[in-house]
Amino acid sequence: MRLAQPILAILLLAIASAPPGEVTAQRAVADSLAHADSLRQIALELQADPETFYRAAIAYKDAARYRAPTDVTAVDGLIVAGHLLYAVGEAAEALDTFERAAERARALGDVERAAEAYLDAAFVADALDDRDEVERLGTSAEMLTSSPLLTAEQRDRILRRIHRAPSGDAMATAASRADSVHQEALRAQADMANWEAAGRLFVTEADLRPAGDLRAVDVMIVAANLFYGAKLPLRARRVLEAAGERAEAAGDPLRAARAYLDAATVAQRGGDEGVAAGLVERARILSESPLLSSNQRDRILRRIGFVGGPEG
């Protein structure tokens, strides 16, 4: 894999051609993003051992601090960190992390993910028997349902999860079942001995969600993390690949590329360089999508440099 050097050349060319007053700022941004990507790779490495799940969560949180407010990768990392923290018994820190993910998603205009993260935080508050926090976080999620950025289906899905409203048609019934499985999976992951079972439940939840529902991609990534921590790397890799395919089919090339690159990291750790190379190539192809901004494209290419390793 010989992709890191051209990426570096592109970055250096961009910096060299910038006005003198902007060079320092551009270098600082590039360094910050590189550091965030490096921390994310460290987090993925730490997830290979359940004993270092907590350190993996901290690495995800640290990476988020180095990302720009407009970088959706920070939301992804905080959500995974929240699940990892809850899985190792750090419920209070998990609650805070889910809430931070919600706030960043809301600032990005991703209202559905913000509401879902608030509700995951509310679930943790319920486990802590903190009724005031359950009420506060549930209200934060419910307030978001008035946003014009939500479709009617997304709004109904959030309200069903808040109120457990009776389901009417078949689609609503499936969505209600998915929400119920999600709650069951959250309960299961609180015990390290149940991580494999929790992962299976998250995959079941994803299967119950409609094809275009990107919430399914999020929970598949959480499932993969749990499988990885449960010493099931092959299953983790396959779930990450499936998450990438689902995101790609739903028209989200950035999320798809990230899932493929996470799968490539798992494959590399297992010594399967051929599979890793194929997954990196799928991410590279996605980097050419016209649906991506130039910043998103550069982000994927920088990550490919980390996964592929330096030219040798």
N, C-alpha and C positions, 0 to 999 in steps of 0.2 A: 504494500500500500504506500504510494508515493505522493501523498496529497498535501502533507504539511508544508513543504517548501513553497509551492505556488501560492498557498494562502498567505504565508508570511510575506512573499513578494508583493502581493496585492495590498496588504496592510501598509507595507513600507512605501509603496508607490503613492497610496492615498495620503499618507502623512507628508511625504516629500512635496507633493503638489499643492498642499494647503497653504494659505497665507501664513506668514510667520507668527502672527498673534494666535493662530488656532492650533499650531503644532503641539504645544504642551498639553492643551486640553484634549486633543485627539489621542495623544499617547496615553494620557491618564485614563480615558474611557476604554481604550484597547487593553491596557494593563488590568483594569478592573474586571472587564469581561473575561479575560484570560484567567484571572485568579478565580473568578466564580466558576468557570468551566472546570478548572483544576480541582476545586473543592467538591464539585459534583462527582467527578471521577473518584475522588477519595471516598465519598459517601457510598458509591456503588461498590467499591472494594470492601469497605467495612461491613456491608450488608451480607457478605459471604459467611459471616460468623454471628450467630445470635448473641454472643457475648459482647459484640461491638455494635449492636443495633443502636444503643443510645448515642455512641460517638458518631454513627452515620447520620442520625437525626440532627445532631449539632452541626455537622458538616453541611447538610442541606440548608439549615437555618443561616449559617455563616455565608453560604453562597448567595442566598437571597439578598443579604445585606449589600453585596457587591453589585447587584443587578440594578439597572435603571428602573424607575417606576413604571415604565411602559413595557417592561420585559415580562411576558407571561410565564417564562420559565421559573420565575421566582414563586409564582402561585403553585405551580406543579410541585416544586421542591418542598414548599411549606406543607402542602397537603400530605405528601408522603411522610414528611417528618412528623406530622401530627399523628398519623397512624402508627409509625414506629414507636413514638413516645408512649402512646396508649398501650401498645403491645407489650412494652417492658414495665408497665406499671406506673409510669410518670403521668398520671391523669391530669394534674393541674397544669403541667407544662404543655401537655397535648391540647388542652382546652385553649390556652393562650395562643398556641401555634395555629390551630384551626381558625381562630378569630383573626389572626394576622393575615392568613391566606384569604379570608373573606374580605377583609378591608382592601387588600391589594387587588383582588378580582373586581371589587366594586369600583375602585378608582380607574380600572381599565375598561369599565363598561360591560364586563362579563357578569351580568346580573344573576344568571342562573347559577353559575359556579359559586358566586358570593353567597347566595342563599343556601346552597347545599353545604358550604363550609360552615356557615353559622349554625345550621342544623346538626352537623356532626359535633360542633362544639357544645351545642345544647344537649346532645346525647351524653357526652362526657360529663357535663354538669349534672345531669340526672343520675349518672352512676356515682357521682360524688355526693348525691343527695343535697345539692345546692339549688333549692327551688327558685331563689331570686335570680340566679344566673340562667336557669332554664327559661324563665319568663323573659328576661332581658334579651337573650340570644334568639329565642323564638320570635319575639317581637321584631327584632332586627331583620330576620328572614321574611316575616310576613309583610313588613313595610316595603320590601323590595318587589312584592308581587304587583304593586301599582305601577311599576316601571313600564314605559312604552317600548322598551327594548326587548321585552319578553313576548314570545308568541302565546296564544291562548293555551296551547298544549303545555308549554313550559310553566305557565302560571298555575294551571290546574295541578301539574305534577308537584310543584312546591307546596301548594295548599293541601293536597292530599297527604303529603308527608307531615305537615304541621298538625292537621286536624284528624287524620285517619278517616277522611270522609268515605261513605259507602261508594263502591264502584258501580258504574252503570254499564257502559258498553264493554266489549271484549278488550279494547285497547286500554281503557281505564283499569280494568281488572288486572291486566298484565302489569301495568305500571304500579298498581297497589301491591301486587305480589313482589315486584322488584324492590320496592321500598321496605317491605317486611323482611325480605331476605337480607337487605343491607343492614337493618338493625340487628338481625341475628348474627351476621358476620362481624359486626362491631363487638358484640358481646363475646364471640368466640376468640377474637384476636387478643383479648385481655389476658389470656393464658398462653404462655409460650408453647405448651404442649398441644394447643389447638390451632397453631398457625396453619398447618396444612388444611385442616377442615375449614378455617376461616377463608383461606385462599380459594378453596373450591366454592364456597358460598358466594364470594365476590364474583367469580366467573359465572356462576348461575345467575346472579343479579344482572350481569352484562348481557347474558343470553336472553333474559326477559325484556330487555329494553329495545325499543325500535332501532332500526338500522342506523338512522341518522342521529341518534342520541349520543352526544360526545361524553355524557356522564358515564356511559359504558366503558369508554376508553380509560377514564380516570380510575374506575374500580378495577379494571383489568391490570393496570400498572401497580395498584396496591396489592392485588393478588400475587403478581409476579414477585414483588418484594417479599411477601410472606413466604412464598415457595422457596425463594432464594435463601432466606433466613432459616428455613426448615431443612436445608441441605438437599434441595431438589432443583439443582441448577438447570437441568434439561427442561423440566416443566416450566420453570421461570422464563427461560428463553423462548419457549414456544408460545407462552401467553403474551410476552412482549411483542413477538412477531405478529400474533393475531391482533393485538392492540394497534400496531402500526397499520395493518391492513384495514382495520375498521376505521381508523382515523382517515386513512387515504381515501376510502370509499365515501366517507362523509364530507370530503372536500377540505380537510385540514392538513395540508402537507407539512406544516411545521411540527405539529404534534406527532404525525406519522413518522417523520424523520427522527425525532427524538426517541421514539419507541424502538425503531430499528437500531439506532446507535446504542441504546441501552442493551438490547439483545446482543449486539456485536460485542459489547464489553463482557457480557456473561460468557459468550462463546470463546472469546480470547482467554478468559480465565480458565476455561476448561481445556485449553490447548487446541481448539478446533479453529485454526486460522482460516481454513477454506470457507466455512460457514460465516465467520466474522467478516471476511472480505466481501462475500455476497451481500450481507446486510448493510455494510458500509456503502457499497455501490448503489443499493436501493435508496439510501438516504441521499447520496450524491445526485442521483437522477431527480429526486424530489426537490433538491435545492434549485433546480432550473424552472420550477413551476412559476407561471405568471401570477399565481395567487399570493406569492410571497413578496414582502417588501425587500429592499436591498439590505436592510439591517437584519431581517430574519434569514435571508440567504447567507449573509456573512456569518451569522451565528451558527448555522448548520455546518458551514465549511470549517469554521474554527474548531468545532467539536469533532469533525472528521479528522482534523489534524491530531487531536488528542487521542482518538480511538485508534487511528491508523499508525500513529507513532511517527517519528521523524524519518526523513528520507535516509536510506542506508545503502 
